[in-house]
Each structure stands twice: as C-alpha cells, then as structure tokens.
Amino acid sequence: MRLGSSLQVYQYVLAVEPMAFWDAHRVQAIIKTKRREMETTLGPFVCSGQSIYTLSPLETSCKFETMFKNEKQEIHVDNKSVVTVSMSNPD
C-alpha cells in the first residue's frame, strides 16, 4: 500500500481517570466502550501506551465519560500536549 510521499500524525497525551496505576488492558477495554463517539470527534485514531495518535489536529481538548464495570470513567485527550510526527516515504 502506498500512502503518498509524506504523512503527518498528531500525538496527544491520553489520560483515563480514576486509575491508580496505568493498566493497558483496562484502558483498551474502557476506550472500546466509547470508540464510536471518539472516532466521530477525533477521526481515526490509535492508542499506544499513554498516547493517542490521530490523523488530524485537535482544536480543543476532549473528555469522554463512560461506565466500565459499574464505575464512572473519564477519558481525556489534551490538545495542548500535541507532538507532530512527520513521516516520509523514501523512494
């Protein structure tokens, strides 16, 4: 597959509250409960560790509220934490 000569990806800090310690499996399960709403707001995205990667920049920070195992959870994506990653296709 060829995507073109260059691609920009935007990396943001991902936070899930309340969480005493980071548990990647739990975070993925929590995000799964709000994936459709998150994709509507953020566009296509991928989570890795405590980061979320999108193909378009965010104008505002986002907060998504959900229930997971009868506990209220909040997913935060802070637009001020952006890191732009540029990738180019070597020809």
VMD Tcl script that builds the backbone (N, CA, C; Angstrom):
set m [mol new atoms 273]
animate dup $m
set s [atomselect $m all]
$s set {name element resname resid chain x y z} {
  {N N MET 1 A 0.849 -1.173 0.000}
  {CA C MET 1 A 0.000 0.000 0.000}
  {C C MET 1 A 0.891 1.231 0.000}
  {N N ARG 2 A 0.552 2.212 -0.796}
  {CA C ARG 2 A 1.324 3.444 -0.873}
  {C C ARG 2 A 0.426 4.607 -0.461}
  {N N LEU 3 A 0.823 5.307 0.605}
  {CA C LEU 3 A 0.012 6.394 1.134}
  {C C LEU 3 A 0.360 7.750 0.550}
  {N N GLY 4 A 1.446 7.845 -0.133}
  {CA C GLY 4 A 1.872 9.129 -0.671}
  {C C GLY 4 A 3.288 9.421 -0.228}
  {N N SER 5 A 3.739 10.633 -0.481}
  {CA C SER 5 A 5.121 10.956 -0.175}
  {C C SER 5 A 5.350 11.307 1.288}
  {N N SER 6 A 4.344 11.841 1.966}
  {CA C SER 6 A 4.536 12.174 3.381}
  {C C SER 6 A 3.207 12.084 4.130}
  {N N LEU 7 A 3.312 11.936 5.433}
  {CA C LEU 7 A 2.144 11.791 6.290}
  {C C LEU 7 A 2.448 12.446 7.630}
  {N N GLN 8 A 1.493 13.206 8.148}
  {CA C GLN 8 A 1.639 13.787 9.477}
  {C C GLN 8 A 0.676 13.099 10.420}
  {N N VAL 9 A 1.178 12.734 11.588}
  {CA C VAL 9 A 0.385 12.109 12.630}
  {C C VAL 9 A 0.523 12.983 13.866}
  {N N TYR 10 A -0.571 13.153 14.595}
  {CA C TYR 10 A -0.576 14.009 15.779}
  {C C TYR 10 A -0.694 13.130 17.026}
  {N N GLN 11 A 0.251 13.301 17.925}
  {CA C GLN 11 A 0.297 12.518 19.158}
  {C C GLN 11 A -0.164 13.385 20.322}
  {N N TYR 12 A -1.060 12.839 21.150}
  {CA C TYR 12 A -1.581 13.546 22.321}
  {C C TYR 12 A -1.476 12.660 23.551}
  {N N VAL 13 A -1.407 13.289 24.715}
  {CA C VAL 13 A -1.414 12.554 25.974}
  {C C VAL 13 A -2.822 12.023 26.210}
  {N N LEU 14 A -2.902 10.764 26.588}
  {CA C LEU 14 A -4.163 10.105 26.882}
  {C C LEU 14 A -4.224 9.838 28.384}
  {N N ALA 15 A -5.311 10.248 29.022}
  {CA C ALA 15 A -5.490 10.004 30.458}
  {C C ALA 15 A -6.846 9.375 30.690}
  {N N VAL 16 A -6.898 8.412 31.590}
  {CA C VAL 16 A -8.145 7.789 31.992}
  {C C VAL 16 A -8.227 7.922 33.509}
  {N N GLU 17 A -9.327 8.481 33.989}
  {CA C GLU 17 A -9.487 8.709 35.431}
  {C C GLU 17 A -10.788 8.090 35.907}
  {N N PRO 18 A -10.904 7.597 37.100}
  {CA C PRO 18 A -9.793 7.408 38.048}
  {C C PRO 18 A -9.049 6.117 37.738}
  {N N MET 19 A -7.749 6.153 37.878}
  {CA C MET 19 A -6.925 4.963 37.691}
  {C C MET 19 A -5.692 5.115 38.574}
  {N N ALA 20 A -5.552 4.229 39.547}
  {CA C ALA 20 A -4.443 4.303 40.485}
  {C C ALA 20 A -3.108 4.042 39.793}
  {N N PHE 21 A -3.090 3.109 38.845}
  {CA C PHE 21 A -1.895 2.840 38.062}
  {C C PHE 21 A -2.324 2.495 36.639}
  {N N TRP 22 A -1.434 2.710 35.686}
  {CA C TRP 22 A -1.770 2.521 34.276}
  {C C TRP 22 A -1.841 1.033 33.967}
  {N N ASP 23 A -2.964 0.607 33.455}
  {CA C ASP 23 A -3.179 -0.779 33.044}
  {C C ASP 23 A -3.653 -0.748 31.591}
  {N N ALA 24 A -2.768 -1.120 30.683}
  {CA C ALA 24 A -3.059 -1.006 29.252}
  {C C ALA 24 A -4.293 -1.803 28.841}
  {N N HIS 25 A -4.469 -2.985 29.386}
  {CA C HIS 25 A -5.633 -3.799 29.023}
  {C C HIS 25 A -6.931 -3.132 29.472}
  {N N ARG 26 A -6.915 -2.562 30.676}
  {CA C ARG 26 A -8.100 -1.868 31.187}
  {C C ARG 26 A -8.402 -0.626 30.342}
  {N N VAL 27 A -7.357 0.123 29.993}
  {CA C VAL 27 A -7.540 1.327 29.170}
  {C C VAL 27 A -8.160 0.959 27.827}
  {N N GLN 28 A -7.672 -0.089 27.189}
  {CA C GLN 28 A -8.229 -0.514 25.906}
  {C C GLN 28 A -9.695 -0.923 26.048}
  {N N ALA 29 A -10.029 -1.601 27.135}
  {CA C ALA 29 A -11.415 -2.005 27.370}
  {C C ALA 29 A -12.317 -0.789 27.599}
  {N N ILE 30 A -11.813 0.205 28.328}
  {CA C ILE 30 A -12.580 1.430 28.576}
  {C C ILE 30 A -12.786 2.196 27.272}
  {N N ILE 31 A -11.743 2.328 26.474}
  {CA C ILE 31 A -11.845 3.044 25.200}
  {C C ILE 31 A -12.813 2.326 24.260}
  {N N LYS 32 A -12.828 1.013 24.310}
  {CA C LYS 32 A -13.741 0.247 23.452}
  {C C LYS 32 A -15.197 0.631 23.701}
  {N N THR 33 A -15.534 1.019 24.942}
  {CA C THR 33 A -16.921 1.398 25.251}
  {C C THR 33 A -17.306 2.732 24.610}
  {N N LYS 34 A -16.335 3.559 24.221}
  {CA C LYS 34 A -16.604 4.881 23.637}
  {C C LYS 34 A -15.974 5.072 22.263}
  {N N ARG 35 A -15.528 3.990 21.650}
  {CA C ARG 35 A -14.769 4.100 20.396}
  {C C ARG 35 A -15.537 4.856 19.307}
  {N N ARG 36 A -16.797 4.547 19.122}
  {CA C ARG 36 A -17.576 5.202 18.052}
  {C C ARG 36 A -17.655 6.713 18.280}
  {N N GLU 37 A -17.973 7.131 19.503}
  {CA C GLU 37 A -18.049 8.571 19.808}
  {C C GLU 37 A -16.680 9.229 19.664}
  {N N MET 38 A -15.632 8.527 20.095}
  {CA C MET 38 A -14.284 9.084 19.981}
  {C C MET 38 A -13.879 9.236 18.514}
  {N N GLU 39 A -14.205 8.262 17.676}
  {CA C GLU 39 A -13.870 8.367 16.253}
  {C C GLU 39 A -14.654 9.476 15.575}
  {N N THR 40 A -15.871 9.729 16.017}
  {CA C THR 40 A -16.653 10.831 15.463}
  {C C THR 40 A -15.989 12.166 15.784}
  {N N THR 41 A -15.445 12.283 16.983}
  {CA C THR 41 A -14.812 13.528 17.422}
  {C C THR 41 A -13.373 13.665 16.927}
  {N N LEU 42 A -12.590 12.587 17.051}
  {CA C LEU 42 A -11.157 12.642 16.772}
  {C C LEU 42 A -10.795 12.222 15.351}
  {N N GLY 43 A -11.676 11.516 14.682}
  {CA C GLY 43 A -11.322 10.878 13.424}
  {C C GLY 43 A -10.651 9.550 13.745}
  {N N PRO 44 A -10.088 8.891 12.736}
  {CA C PRO 44 A -9.407 7.620 13.002}
  {C C PRO 44 A -8.284 7.834 14.012}
  {N N PHE 45 A -8.142 6.905 14.957}
  {CA C PHE 45 A -7.097 7.052 15.961}
  {C C PHE 45 A -6.563 5.691 16.380}
  {N N VAL 46 A -5.388 5.728 16.999}
  {CA C VAL 46 A -4.753 4.532 17.556}
  {C C VAL 46 A -4.218 4.914 18.925}
  {N N CYS 47 A -4.439 4.045 19.903}
  {CA C CYS 47 A -3.891 4.255 21.244}
  {C C CYS 47 A -2.672 3.367 21.421}
  {N N SER 48 A -1.652 3.920 22.042}
  {CA C SER 48 A -0.464 3.153 22.366}
  {C C SER 48 A 0.119 3.732 23.645}
  {N N GLY 49 A 0.162 2.912 24.680}
  {CA C GLY 49 A 0.646 3.400 25.962}
  {C C GLY 49 A -0.228 4.538 26.453}
  {N N GLN 50 A 0.389 5.607 26.903}
  {CA C GLN 50 A -0.356 6.763 27.398}
  {C C GLN 50 A -0.488 7.838 26.326}
  {N N SER 51 A -0.496 7.413 25.068}
  {CA C SER 51 A -0.629 8.337 23.943}
  {C C SER 51 A -1.766 7.892 23.032}
  {N N ILE 52 A -2.303 8.875 22.329}
  {CA C ILE 52 A -3.304 8.606 21.302}
  {C C ILE 52 A -2.838 9.337 20.046}
  {N N TYR 53 A -2.918 8.653 18.904}
  {CA C TYR 53 A -2.438 9.194 17.631}
  {C C TYR 53 A -3.623 9.420 16.703}
  {N N THR 54 A -3.674 10.600 16.098}
  {CA C THR 54 A -4.743 10.940 15.168}
  {C C THR 54 A -4.139 11.437 13.855}
  {N N LEU 55 A -4.964 11.486 12.825}
  {CA C LEU 55 A -4.501 11.989 11.529}
  {C C LEU 55 A -4.807 13.463 11.329}
  {N N SER 56 A -5.580 14.047 12.253}
  {CA C SER 56 A -5.899 15.469 12.134}
  {C C SER 56 A -5.688 16.148 13.492}
  {N N PRO 57 A -5.307 17.419 13.472}
  {CA C PRO 57 A -5.067 18.128 14.734}
  {C C PRO 57 A -6.385 18.413 15.462}
  {N N LEU 58 A -6.316 18.485 16.775}
  {CA C LEU 58 A -7.486 18.800 17.597}
  {C C LEU 58 A -7.488 20.282 17.927}
  {N N GLU 59 A -8.626 20.922 17.779}
  {CA C GLU 59 A -8.735 22.339 18.119}
  {C C GLU 59 A -8.974 22.537 19.611}
  {N N THR 60 A -9.653 21.590 20.248}
  {CA C THR 60 A -9.934 21.685 21.679}
  {C C THR 60 A -9.630 20.347 22.347}
  {N N SER 61 A -9.439 20.388 23.653}
  {CA C SER 61 A -9.266 19.159 24.421}
  {C C SER 61 A -10.599 18.420 24.468}
  {N N CYS 62 A -10.531 17.114 24.618}
  {CA C CYS 62 A -11.752 16.292 24.606}
  {C C CYS 62 A -11.857 15.486 25.893}
  {N N LYS 63 A -13.096 15.324 26.352}
  {CA C LYS 63 A -13.376 14.483 27.514}
  {C C LYS 63 A -14.555 13.599 27.163}
  {N N PHE 64 A -14.404 12.304 27.420}
  {CA C PHE 64 A -15.464 11.333 27.159}
  {C C PHE 64 A -15.777 10.627 28.468}
  {N N GLU 65 A -17.042 10.604 28.834}
  {CA C GLU 65 A -17.465 9.939 30.067}
  {C C GLU 65 A -18.127 8.616 29.721}
  {N N THR 66 A -17.824 7.581 30.506}
  {CA C THR 66 A -18.389 6.261 30.271}
  {C C THR 66 A -18.473 5.500 31.590}
  {N N MET 67 A -19.159 4.387 31.541}
  {CA C MET 67 A -19.227 3.471 32.681}
  {C C MET 67 A -18.476 2.198 32.294}
  {N N PHE 68 A -17.646 1.725 33.197}
  {CA C PHE 68 A -16.913 0.482 32.979}
  {C C PHE 68 A -16.932 -0.300 34.271}
  {N N LYS 69 A -17.521 -1.477 34.235}
  {CA C LYS 69 A -17.676 -2.323 35.422}
  {C C LYS 69 A -18.325 -1.556 36.566}
  {N N ASN 70 A -19.401 -0.857 36.231}
  {CA C ASN 70 A -20.195 -0.076 37.193}
  {C C ASN 70 A -19.428 1.057 37.858}
  {N N GLU 71 A -18.362 1.525 37.227}
  {CA C GLU 71 A -17.597 2.671 37.723}
  {C C GLU 71 A -17.571 3.748 36.640}
  {N N LYS 72 A -17.758 4.989 37.052}
  {CA C LYS 72 A -17.674 6.111 36.118}
  {C C LYS 72 A -16.207 6.330 35.747}
  {N N GLN 73 A -15.951 6.438 34.455}
  {CA C GLN 73 A -14.603 6.663 33.940}
  {C C GLN 73 A -14.617 7.884 33.030}
  {N N GLU 74 A -13.514 8.606 33.002}
  {CA C GLU 74 A -13.356 9.745 32.102}
  {C C GLU 74 A -12.103 9.556 31.274}
  {N N ILE 75 A -12.253 9.715 29.977}
  {CA C ILE 75 A -11.134 9.634 29.047}
  {C C ILE 75 A -10.810 11.063 28.627}
  {N N HIS 76 A -9.558 11.475 28.832}
  {CA C HIS 76 A -9.137 12.840 28.496}
  {C C HIS 76 A -8.081 12.810 27.393}
  {N N VAL 77 A -8.241 13.702 26.422}
  {CA C VAL 77 A -7.240 13.916 25.376}
  {C C VAL 77 A -6.949 15.414 25.381}
  {N N ASP 78 A -5.726 15.783 25.754}
  {CA C ASP 78 A -5.353 17.192 25.906}
  {C C ASP 78 A -4.717 17.720 24.622}
  {N N ASN 79 A -5.380 18.678 23.990}
  {CA C ASN 79 A -4.863 19.206 22.725}
  {C C ASN 79 A -3.574 20.017 22.896}
  {N N LYS 80 A -3.269 20.462 24.092}
  {CA C LYS 80 A -2.044 21.242 24.321}
  {C C LYS 80 A -0.800 20.357 24.382}
  {N N SER 81 A -1.001 19.059 24.474}
  {CA C SER 81 A 0.127 18.128 24.568}
  {C C SER 81 A 0.568 17.604 23.206}
  {N N VAL 82 A 0.142 18.246 22.137}
  {CA C VAL 82 A 0.390 17.740 20.782}
  {C C VAL 82 A 1.874 17.663 20.430}
  {N N VAL 83 A 2.232 16.569 19.789}
  {CA C VAL 83 A 3.538 16.394 19.160}
  {C C VAL 83 A 3.235 15.953 17.737}
  {N N THR 84 A 3.761 16.674 16.770}
  {CA C THR 84 A 3.519 16.341 15.365}
  {C C THR 84 A 4.645 15.433 14.880}
  {N N VAL 85 A 4.263 14.303 14.336}
  {CA C VAL 85 A 5.221 13.333 13.806}
  {C C VAL 85 A 5.055 13.316 12.296}
  {N N SER 86 A 6.124 13.625 11.592}
  {CA C SER 86 A 6.091 13.611 10.116}
  {C C SER 86 A 6.820 12.381 9.618}
  {N N MET 87 A 6.196 11.677 8.706}
  {CA C MET 87 A 6.813 10.505 8.110}
  {C C MET 87 A 6.857 10.709 6.612}
  {N N SER 88 A 7.971 10.349 6.016}
  {CA C SER 88 A 8.072 10.477 4.564}
  {C C SER 88 A 8.424 9.120 3.979}
  {N N ASN 89 A 8.009 8.937 2.757}
  {CA C ASN 89 A 8.224 7.689 2.048}
  {C C ASN 89 A 9.523 7.771 1.266}
  {N N PRO 90 A 10.530 6.991 1.652}
  {CA C PRO 90 A 11.779 7.030 0.868}
  {C C PRO 90 A 11.575 6.335 -0.479}
  {N N ASP 91 A 11.937 7.024 -1.505}
  {CA C ASP 91 A 11.771 6.430 -2.865}
  {C C ASP 91 A 13.049 5.863 -3.371}
}
mol reanalyze $m
mol bondsrecalc $m
mol representation Tube
mol addrep $m
